[in-house]
Amino acid sequence: MRKVLLHFLSLLSALAFIIPWTSAVGAGLPCNSACFAPPDQTGGSASLPADCAYVTLTDKLRITVGLPPGTTIEMTAQLHGFFKIANTPGGSLGGDHETFYGSLQLDMKGTGTLLGWSGVKNVPLGGGGLLDSVMIDNAPRGSGSPQSFASDLFRLQGQLPIGDPDFDLLKITAGTDFGMPSPGHTTLTKQGGGTWQVDSFFDIEYRIDFIGAPGGPVAGRSGSTTATIRITQGGHKFWTLADGSVMRNPQEPDPAGWDVYGVYPMVLGDDWLATETTPVKDIHFWGSWLNDIVGGIDSFNVTIREDIPAGVDLPYSHPGVTLWQRNVTNFCVLPFLPATLEGWYDPSSGSVISNNHNAYFQYDVELDEPDWFNQTGGTIYWLCITAYLTDPFTFWGWKSTQNHFNDDAVWLQRLPSTCVAPDNGTGTIDLPAPQCPYVNEGGTFDIINGLPPLTQINSNGMISNFFDITRTPDPLGGELDDYSALLQLQMTGSGALSGFSKHVLLPLSGVGANQMVHKPRVPGDPIQSFDSDMFRMSGQLPIGDPDFDLLKITAGTDFGMPSPGHTTLTQISGGQWNVDSFFDISYRIDFIGHPGGPLGGMSGSTTATIRIHQGGPPITTWIDLWEPPQFTTSMDLAFVITNGVTTTPCLCKPGDANGDNAIDISDVVSLIAYIFSGGSKPKPYAICSGDANCDCAVDISDAVYLIAYIFSGGTAPCTCQEWLTKCGPPIRK
């Protein structure tokens, strides 16, 4: 279906209505980009609090007390929307005291018995008087730049308004004044134009009190949970050229280049040369959306592979055995809107659309230490990426670059070793492979019966997040695997439900409710091929959904719905096995529409058959990429490999032409002597040090710019980072 849609959209692209790119939809934990604040009334520091959200980056708030064993409610949080701001001298740290109102947005997801339940709650902070305000105390800030000082979240308290369908009470309390120490730190760095960059955090101790609402997911339950978490403002620094890399020739995006279709099962790869032996801690890449229609990314499947040099089996180099694999759900997204249009290219269909879209996005993946990949200097590796989207009507592509290394980038229709699992020490693997999803193939999960004529709900599905797996031998020498998992359905309506779209999470849980059976295999054989059977599969949407009073799926041979399958395990290298497994499941979907919703008054049961597939065959051919439309120029893709983005400033100071670390009239004299009398070049950097107005050249306009700044209050010279962003490295020109 995705391919048909892509061809259809390609034909309509010239007439497409371009949807603004106001935001990019990601997944996982939220991330903060750089935060800036205007100057305060004195001009010597920043006006705080800055109008940027404090967010949870490295952990989540949790409700545990009062819930069943093994069950939690996990929350990412954003403290934002500040108003009624007041700032006075004093406070507990002797500097200044901030008070303001705001909102705490909690994105909730259940685990355990609440798996599949989610909700967004906005808790107002303040409104009942000064003591209900959020309060922050700061130590004296000092003068100049940067200003680095201790801070303290003195008070934070808010309560969900009455009438919520899930909670009769949801209240959060935090802050030192409530006996819950919440220390922090703030750093202010002055930027060009008088603004200040803000980097602030608090390690808050908090208490969440809740009482479940009758009929809701936590009805009859209540409790108080106390814990500690860090909230950060301006905490994420997006990669720029000044941060460097651990690869030769960082491959920045070409704003006027191409975006290559990269949605599963389409996989793209490009190679890099490691310049040093060090952990890979961060991966950065760029992408865009067909017709500028921005969709949702559920995850990126990212692998690092060994290099197969040109001439071994193909005329060009290409990826080999998987060395590292992660399904990435936590990533930061930074939008760009250049003046130029970009093209769209799908090598699998041959679709080429010039001047198709405008916006592109930077994706920063910060890896936790257990997930680092240890690269060896002087070695060539391949980075391979495929995207899993939440909306089947959107199309994402990996952006091209003008910086080329070695051979071309490559593509294929199905990732070899899409699913890789480690040997369990017995010459085989444990099934099911918990890190790999089963996805529908060649069809959709359908709801037909009970809907109006010519109306259907079709869903792409993915079974993932396997847990609570128990494996027991069966009498025939194989094994029975009992498991819990999550079935994700991306629903799309047609006919009378045209326009209906919904992302559903169905928990597959309960002892004995979900089981696979595998026939005997021979551990130690390099290829192990055996029949499998989806014996039982059962899941139901939790109560409280606004569209369904009941949504239940049942499948499996033991329920009278034959669901045969087959699994092939192929030994690759490094103690790894490629997994290729499928089931042709017969399923039944029962539904009852919720009154007042789009399905109100409707109900029915639909039975059908569909193939779900995990992984794929390990042997396939990578095809090299060439730039359309002539296909005579090698194509590479935009990405950068780093071992951590730092905030270390570069050393150039634009406008400081004589290199004395100050900007004054002596720099004007030095520039004029250089331009008109053959005097010394600006130092230490011939262009950057003299380029006060950041136009990537040194001429009389820079001297005029400095005179206006020094004597007339004109705009300050640009920063080194601004110069690098506009003019590019190296700065020693």
Buried (B, 14 or more C-beta within 10 A) or exposed (E): EBEEBBEEBBEEBEEBEEEEBEEBBBBBBBBBBBBBBEBBEEEBBBBBBBBBBBBBBEBBBBBBBBBEEEBBBBBBBBBBBBEEBEBEEEBBBEBBBBBBBBBBBBBBBBBBBBBBBBBEBBBBBBEEEEEBBBBBBBBEBBEEBBBBBBBBBBBBBBBBEEEBEBBBBBBBBBBBBBEBBBBBBBBBBBBBEEBBBBBBBBBBBBBBBBBBBEEBBBBEBBBEBBBEBBBBBBBBBBBBBBBBBBBBBBBBBBBBBBBBBBBBBBBBBBBBBBBEEBBBBBBBBBBBBBBBBBBBBBBBBBBBBBBBBBEEEBEBBBBBBBBBBBBBBBBBBBBBEEEEBBBBBBBBEEBBBBEBBBBBBBBBBBBEEEBBBEBEEEEBBBBBBBBBBBBBBBBBBBBBBBBBBBBBBBBBEBBBBBBBBEBEEEBBBBBBBBBBBBBBEEBBBBBBBBBEEEBBBBBBBBBBBBEBBEBEEEEEEBBBBBBBBBBBBBBBBBEBBEEBBBBBBBBBBBEEBBBBBBBEBEEEEEEBBBEBBBBBBBBBBBEBBEBBBBBBBBBBBBBEBBBBBBBBBBBBEEEBBBBBBBBBBBBBBBBBBBEEBBBEEBBBBBBBEBBBBBBBEBEBEBBBBBBBEEEEEBBBBBBBBBBBBEEEEBEBBBBBBBBEEEBEEEBBBBBBBBBEEEBEBBBBBBBBBBBBBBBEEBEEEBBBBBBBBBEEEBEBBBBBBBBBBEBEBEBEB
